[in-house]
């Protein structure tokens, strides 16, 4: 089904894999170096076209377009305004698909929307009103273009199937583009994803995506690399099918994705009235890939990602055949994910030997596509979901899709069966819509199934489970009134309805400045929209208190700052910070604030020992070895330890909330994604790495760590920093900083990106 090559390989004429240069010469009669062949990938050409550094080893990328949604655009624009923004220099689209309900916290969600509309007018952007489209569907329909690059402040910014290399990053990276700066990275490795065969009837894009995620997530095979889709199997897939696979590449922790393009992609652009944006993309005659994932589409069966991660994959047939054993395994893994915060069991889901689920949802950038919903309607037509606990909701990804589903009868088929068809909204994907009952099991064609992303709250004793599935098998389960069923078990004639795009829907509702700024427009600020607090520059020396210690194999951004109803406070840095780690370590905020008292005392010209008594013995030990450390050259703040933090969302708030609470660093064995590490740096936080085994650390929660001459170490581009755990004496440890650009080091020195641009 899925095979990983253990080394780099060559691809000949886009179809044939060769494992070394000797095989290349034997099959082609030509000699080619690995270095030259690496330049023949589609990814290399697109990156070269957008690189401004003149050095393909150290890229400085300028993107063609930007996009954000209403959880992130307020903070981004506020940061850019504080840094000198006068006009959006490139097209910037502000969608409103996350805080769309306007149901939590009074007026604050709609206040954010009005902020966005007035900023689009003032700075020359595009504003997509609530319920018109989820961010990524609008980008596919209206922004993508062959050979282009798009940067979005959402982790699922993936338009590779349309020939666009897109990346999801934290807000500060978009701020840099708004200020005419660059996205700076080392040239990423490129891994080929070779698709062969053809999916069987009833298998959908989510099934293919989950099979790939299951094969590459745990071993980090594509971590921070570009996934380049090639092979003859692509020709057998529709544009919608490719898009459905592509959007899920984020869950592999790759950097970006790109696909070869053909007449089916040209047709996609024609349908949307943008044929001129199509560009044929293919790898060169001999292209070198740093790895290769071979996928036989013909062998893929309907898949399910069990709680609580998209990589926890099985075939649905496996689950049904081994229910008790697999559910027990899920429960054991949940002991780690949930920290024993709630009693968790799935055994009550076994009813008459079958798995019963209480909810099915098809939604968002992954599930809400036209073909997915048409297939679901074909499956459920003439059947009924029943009058028991099971519910079924469908969210088309855009109003144009919704309109076409109304016209072709799919909505009628769904609603007659008992389905609720809703507007374009990302809520079910991050815990702000269709929250199940406590203890319920939900199956979803969405992007993630981390704990709490369905809306439950561990601190209140609430937990529900989410499994990821394809729309087809969700509809098959709905047709079976909630009993888990693969779509391949259904005898269905798929109608294959053709899509017609009505461009007037957007033309009549979306505000498009056409790039013209109007400085006379006054920005509307709701009472919840607050400026970023001032942040100090990095001191000569640093004293850090460990205020949280997380030993999960991976820590998601949802655990660092919860999604769901907290998203309404994303425009209020201090208000949102109150929720930091609230579902993972509820005592974190209080501990961080206690340490922050010392830093605030320093800023006010007071003695920190007067406000934080526990510092006295700590400073006595530090001064025995470093008597000069003290007033004027010491910063005091907090840090957290996590084994592998940052999987999941691009949200910058996972870092900024720590920063506004006085955080100065993270310590980790590794960082799950580049974007989380970048968020730390952009908020002036040191991304320390320790090579100590996480179960035998030389420090623990509550300990102080003294880092002498940290400012000098950053200035001198040190990659390893000497630090000390403060006990009865100083115990030396080693912390690594990893690779940093000169600009990133300067941001750390200044204290954050805002300070860096203020000068």
Buried (B, 14 or more C-beta within 10 A) or exposed (E): BBEBBEEBBBBBEBEBBBBEBEBBBEBBEEEBEEEEBBBBBBBBBBBEEBBEEEEBEEBBBBBBBBBBBBBBBBBBBBBBBBBEBBBBBBBBBBBBBBBBBBEBBEEBBBBBBBBBBBBBBBBBBBBBBBBBBBBBBBBBBBBBBBBBBBBBBBBBBBBBBBBBBBBBBBBBBBBBBBBEBBBBBEBBBBBBBBBBBBBBEBBBBBBBBBBBBBBBBEEBBBBBBBBBBBBBBBEBBBBBBBBBBBBBBBBBBBBBBBBBBBEBBBBBBBBBEBEEBBBEBBBBBBBBBBBBBBBBBBBBBBBBBBBBBBBBBBBBBBBBEEBEEBBBBBBEBBEEBBBEBBEBEBEEBEEEEBBBBBBBBBBBBBBBBBBBBBBBBBBBBEBEBBEEBBBBBBBBBBBBBBBBBEEBBBBBBBEBBBBBBBBBBBBBBBBBBBBBBEBBBBBBBBBBBBBBBBBBBBEEEBBBBBBBBBBBBBBBBBBBBBBBBBBBBBEBEBBEBEBEBBEEBBEEEBBBBEBEBEEEBEBBBBEBBBEBEEBBBBBBBBBBBBBBBBEBBBBBBBBBBBBBBBBBBBBBBEBBBBBBBBBBBEEBBEBBBBBBBBBBBBEEEEEBBEBBEEBEEBBEBBEEEBEEBBEEBBBBBBBBBBBBBBBBBBBBBBBBBBBBBBBBBBBBBBBBBBBBBBBBBBBBBBBBBBEBEBEEBBBEBEBBBBBBBBBEBBBEEBEEBBBBBBBEEBBEBBBEBEEBBEBBBBBBBBBBBBBBBEE
